[in-house]
Amino acid sequence: MAKPNYSFAKRQRDLAKEQKKEEKLQRKKAAAEVGADVDAEETNDEAETPKDPAE
């Protein structure tokens, strides 16, 4: 029976962990960009429509 190649298994785990970390970073970037876009739209809406001080 062949003995297990632990270094190969460790390398595969490390690659999977690195890929998962990269995907998480990409999701965070995308969420931050979407959040920034929403905030920018809200501030633009407020700037474009002045409030009537009489109200």
OpenMM code with the backbone's topology and positions (N, CA, C; nanometers):
from openmm import Vec3, app, unit

residues = "MET ALA LYS PRO ASN TYR SER PHE ALA LYS ARG GLN ARG ASP LEU ALA LYS GLU GLN LYS LYS GLU GLU LYS LEU GLN ARG LYS LYS ALA ALA ALA GLU VAL GLY ALA ASP VAL ASP ALA GLU GLU THR ASN ASP GLU ALA GLU THR PRO LYS ASP PRO ALA GLU".split()
positions = [
    Vec3(0.0841, -0.1187, 0.0000),
    Vec3(0.0000, 0.0000, 0.0000),
    Vec3(0.0886, 0.1250, 0.0000),
    Vec3(0.0501, 0.2247, -0.0772),
    Vec3(0.1286, 0.3476, -0.0860),
    Vec3(0.1062, 0.4342, 0.0375),
    Vec3(0.2139, 0.4989, 0.0794),
    Vec3(0.1980, 0.5857, 0.1964),
    Vec3(0.1460, 0.7235, 0.1526),
    Vec3(0.0733, 0.7920, 0.2385),
    Vec3(0.0143, 0.9213, 0.2025),
    Vec3(0.1222, 1.0290, 0.1826),
    Vec3(0.0970, 1.1156, 0.0879),
    Vec3(0.1890, 1.2249, 0.0594),
    Vec3(0.1374, 1.3490, 0.1329),
    Vec3(0.1856, 1.3662, 0.2552),
    Vec3(0.1353, 1.4734, 0.3402),
    Vec3(0.1704, 1.6120, 0.2864),
    Vec3(0.2846, 1.6262, 0.2240),
    Vec3(0.3225, 1.7577, 0.1719),
    Vec3(0.2294, 1.8001, 0.0571),
    Vec3(0.1860, 1.7038, -0.0234),
    Vec3(0.0907, 1.7353, -0.1305),
    Vec3(-0.0432, 1.7786, -0.0718),
    Vec3(-0.0896, 1.7064, 0.0289),
    Vec3(-0.2167, 1.7401, 0.0928),
    Vec3(-0.2090, 1.8786, 0.1566),
    Vec3(-0.0966, 1.9084, 0.2222),
    Vec3(-0.0798, 2.0398, 0.2850),
    Vec3(-0.0799, 2.1493, 0.1792),
    Vec3(-0.0125, 2.1261, 0.0698),
    Vec3(-0.0089, 2.2249, -0.0393),
    Vec3(-0.1492, 2.2495, -0.0936),
    Vec3(-0.2264, 2.1448, -0.1094),
    Vec3(-0.3635, 2.1594, -0.1590),
    Vec3(-0.4488, 2.2394, -0.0603),
    Vec3(-0.4325, 2.2119, 0.0688),
    Vec3(-0.5068, 2.2875, 0.1709),
    Vec3(-0.4674, 2.4349, 0.1677),
    Vec3(-0.3375, 2.4614, 0.1561),
    Vec3(-0.2898, 2.5992, 0.1518),
    Vec3(-0.3426, 2.6729, 0.0290),
    Vec3(-0.3441, 2.6057, -0.0858),
    Vec3(-0.3971, 2.6681, -0.2076),
    Vec3(-0.5459, 2.6977, -0.1941),
    Vec3(-0.6204, 2.6048, -0.1346),
    Vec3(-0.7638, 2.6252, -0.1153),
    Vec3(-0.7876, 2.7415, -0.0195),
    Vec3(-0.7083, 2.7484, 0.0862),
    Vec3(-0.7227, 2.8563, 0.1839),
    Vec3(-0.6922, 2.9913, 0.1193),
    Vec3(-0.5866, 2.9956, 0.0394),
    Vec3(-0.5486, 3.1194, -0.0289),
    Vec3(-0.6570, 3.1634, -0.1278),
    Vec3(-0.7136, 3.0677, -0.2012),
    Vec3(-0.8184, 3.1002, -0.2974),
    Vec3(-0.9428, 3.1514, -0.2250),
    Vec3(-0.9785, 3.0894, -0.1150),
    Vec3(-1.0944, 3.1324, -0.0379),
    Vec3(-1.0723, 3.2728, 0.0169),
    Vec3(-0.9517, 3.3005, 0.0630),
    Vec3(-0.9183, 3.4330, 0.1159),
    Vec3(-0.9294, 3.5385, 0.0058),
    Vec3(-0.8808, 3.5064, -0.1128),
    Vec3(-0.8877, 3.5986, -0.2261),
    Vec3(-1.0329, 3.6249, -0.2664),
    Vec3(-1.1161, 3.5217, -0.2679),
    Vec3(-1.2578, 3.5393, -0.3017),
    Vec3(-1.3274, 3.6274, -0.1990),
    Vec3(-1.2933, 3.6093, -0.0739),
    Vec3(-1.3528, 3.6906, 0.0326),
    Vec3(-1.3122, 3.8371, 0.0153),
    Vec3(-1.1865, 3.8606, -0.0185),
    Vec3(-1.1393, 3.9964, -0.0413),
    Vec3(-1.2134, 4.0606, -0.1581),
    Vec3(-1.2346, 3.9840, -0.2656),
    Vec3(-1.3074, 4.0349, -0.3814),
    Vec3(-1.4512, 4.0692, -0.3446),
    Vec3(-1.5161, 3.9837, -0.2634),
    Vec3(-1.6534, 4.0113, -0.2193),
    Vec3(-1.6582, 4.1385, -0.1354),
    Vec3(-1.5598, 4.1563, -0.0474),
    Vec3(-1.5557, 4.2764, 0.0360),
    Vec3(-1.5366, 4.4010, -0.0495),
    Vec3(-1.4493, 4.3923, -0.1509),
    Vec3(-1.4280, 4.5062, -0.2407),
    Vec3(-1.5558, 4.5408, -0.3147),
    Vec3(-1.6238, 4.4399, -0.3658),
    Vec3(-1.7476, 4.4616, -0.4403),
    Vec3(-1.8542, 4.5226, -0.3496),
    Vec3(-1.8638, 4.4746, -0.2276),
    Vec3(-1.9631, 4.5281, -0.1338),
    Vec3(-1.9296, 4.6726, -0.0987),
    Vec3(-1.8025, 4.7037, -0.0834),
    Vec3(-1.7616, 4.8399, -0.0511),
    Vec3(-1.7924, 4.9340, -0.1676),
    Vec3(-1.7692, 4.8874, -0.2898),
    Vec3(-1.7979, 4.9700, -0.4072),
    Vec3(-1.9476, 4.9946, -0.4205),
    Vec3(-2.0280, 4.8932, -0.3979),
    Vec3(-2.1729, 4.9078, -0.4058),
    Vec3(-2.2203, 5.0030, -0.2964),
    Vec3(-2.1667, 4.9883, -0.1766),
    Vec3(-2.2021, 5.0755, -0.0659),
    Vec3(-2.1614, 5.2193, -0.0942),
    Vec3(-2.0455, 5.2391, -0.1539),
    Vec3(-1.9983, 5.3733, -0.1864),
    Vec3(-2.0865, 5.4342, -0.2949),
    Vec3(-2.1286, 5.3534, -0.3915),
    Vec3(-2.2156, 5.4034, -0.4975),
    Vec3(-2.3501, 5.4467, -0.4415),
    Vec3(-2.4036, 5.3696, -0.3498),
    Vec3(-2.5327, 5.4030, -0.2894),
    Vec3(-2.5196, 5.5320, -0.2092),
    Vec3(-2.4126, 5.5462, -0.1329),
    Vec3(-2.3912, 5.6678, -0.0547),
    Vec3(-2.3750, 5.7880, -0.1459),
    Vec3(-2.3040, 5.7716, -0.2559),
    Vec3(-2.2827, 5.8814, -0.3499),
    Vec3(-2.4149, 5.9236, -0.4127),
    Vec3(-2.5000, 5.8282, -0.4455),
    Vec3(-2.6300, 5.8606, -0.5046),
    Vec3(-2.7174, 5.9344, -0.4045),
    Vec3(-2.7129, 5.8939, -0.2784),
    Vec3(-2.7938, 5.9604, -0.1762),
    Vec3(-2.7480, 6.1044, -0.1576),
    Vec3(-2.6176, 6.1295, -0.1549),
    Vec3(-2.5689, 6.2653, -0.1365),
    Vec3(-2.5990, 6.3495, -0.2596),
    Vec3(-2.5959, 6.2894, -0.3780),
    Vec3(-2.6300, 6.3632, -0.4991),
    Vec3(-2.7775, 6.4003, -0.4991),
    Vec3(-2.8637, 6.3110, -0.4546),
    Vec3(-3.0065, 6.3390, -0.4485),
    Vec3(-3.0339, 6.4548, -0.3530),
    Vec3(-2.9664, 6.4559, -0.2404),
    Vec3(-2.9863, 6.5616, -0.1428),
    Vec3(-2.9363, 6.6949, -0.1976),
    Vec3(-2.8266, 6.6933, -0.2712),
    Vec3(-2.7699, 6.8160, -0.3253),
    Vec3(-2.8561, 6.8711, -0.4385),
    Vec3(-2.9166, 6.7847, -0.5166),
    Vec3(-2.9943, 6.8292, -0.6319),
    Vec3(-3.1308, 6.8841, -0.5923),
    Vec3(-3.1896, 6.8340, -0.4848),
    Vec3(-3.3221, 6.8791, -0.4460),
    Vec3(-3.3125, 6.9579, -0.3154),
    Vec3(-3.3040, 7.0904, -0.3259),
    Vec3(-3.2942, 7.1696, -0.2032),
    Vec3(-3.4246, 7.1648, -0.1243),
    Vec3(-3.4129, 7.1641, 0.0046),
    Vec3(-3.5291, 7.1609, 0.0914),
    Vec3(-3.5862, 7.3027, 0.1044),
    Vec3(-3.7179, 7.3103, 0.1132),
    Vec3(-3.7825, 7.4387, 0.1318),
    Vec3(-3.7733, 7.4761, 0.2798),
    Vec3(-3.7079, 7.5869, 0.3144),
    Vec3(-3.6915, 7.6217, 0.4557),
    Vec3(-3.8245, 7.6551, 0.5237),
    Vec3(-3.9290, 7.6852, 0.4466),
    Vec3(-4.0592, 7.7199, 0.5058),
    Vec3(-4.1282, 7.5968, 0.5638),
    Vec3(-4.0912, 7.4783, 0.5194),
    Vec3(-4.1580, 7.3577, 0.5677),
    Vec3(-4.1124, 7.3159, 0.7001),
] * unit.nanometer
topology = app.Topology()
chain = topology.addChain("A")
for resn in residues:
    res = topology.addResidue(resn, chain)
    for name in ("N", "CA", "C"):
        topology.addAtom(name, app.Element.getBySymbol(name[0]), res)
